[in-house]
Amino acid sequence: MVVIIGGGICGLGIGWRLAQAGLPVMILERDRAGQGATWAAAGMLAAQAEAEPGEEPLTALLLASQRLWPDFARELEQASGQTVDYRDEGTLVVAQDRDEAERLRRRYDYGRRYGLALEWLSGAEARRREPHLARGVTAALFSASDHQVDNRKVALALHAAFLRAGGVLREHTSAREIVLRGGRVAGVRLPDDEIAADTIVLAAGCWSRQLAGLPPEAQPPVRPVKGQMLALQMLPDAPLIHHVVWGRDAYLVPRRDGRLLIGATVEEQGFDTSLSGGGLRHLLQGAWQVLPAIDELPLVEAWAGLRPGSRDDAPILGPTSLPGLVLATGHYRNGILLAPLTAWAISRLILDGVLPPVAQPFTMARFARSHAKEEAPL
């Protein structure tokens, strides 16, 4: 039996792949499946526009998962009978003054050297693609390969596909403690029950470190990072924008139903998910500077979610020093983008005993190596 602790997009994706392979698998979710960080996200698949120097292993991981998304979306829609609204119009990153344009140009030059398919646009060229952009937009980077998906629809589709494949889902069920016997994983203790398991996948997002019973060396260094977001309502048949647009202080994501998502703050506020006037004002002002026409749009929703941030803001994937315990957490701002690769890599590890090479730099072992370097004598 494989028990997955956490029913977000990664836990559901791993469970679906394992159930497809015929393994008995159960997901334990403390709340409702897919309703945490997955539900709060924006669904951007922006591996290329966000590539930065010094993060080449992470960029390689993000690009590998981005390439999986079109087939993953089609297969998921077929398996679930539900749409996930995968959209491929591309992403615009805009500059609003000369200094921003210079920084964006450096990012563009780096991306081109790295082999990314990026296009440089003048402000006028950007407005030809999106006529409602502010006159103050001086330049833009266009990434045709950076797409988007409706993350809420993905969550619902994965829920259905997992159950159709024979998986067992227990919602409103908190895993309290890992049960160990003979130096390895033996099960999960619940408030009023215990479930035997040969393998446990810890995919509990920002709650992953709170599980009792983990030896210190197997505790993932994951913390909650709050993000506030809001949605305005456009006319579905006459949206203000068609591409995902990144500005200095906010990004804008158009949905097929006319909703315009605006996000997101980055706040170290523990497990607090309250909304603040300052946070929402910051988002609206940032969006207005890029797209002034939002002034007349009604506000239809505002929410906050908790991203699982690791010590280096990269995911933690793969085996641990505790036999039988596998990690799939710490995805920070890339949980939606990395979902197909996480599901594939972790299922391959469980089925074949080998973590695919692209994921190997992201095991817990990197933190032990980092600590050893810090402690090494001069």
Secondary structure, 3 states (H helix, E strand, C coil): CEEEECCCHHHHHHHHHHHHCCCCEEEECCCCCCCCHHHHCCCEECCCCCCCCCCHHHHHHHHHHHHHHHHHHHHHHHHHCCCCCCECCCEEEEECCHHHHHHHHHHHHHHHHHCCCEEEEEHHHHHHHCCCCCCCCCEEEEECCCEECCHHHHHHHHHHHHHHCCCEEECCCCCCEEEEECCEEEEEECCCCEEECCEEEECCHHHHHHCECCCHHHCCCEEEEEEEEEEEECECCECCCCCEEECCCCEEEECCCCEEEEECCCECCCCCCCCCHHHHHHHHHHHHHHCHHHHHCCEEEEEEEEEEEECCCCCEEEECCCCCEEEEECEHHHCCCCHHHHHHHHHHHHHHCCCCHHHHHHCCHHHHHHHHHHHCCC
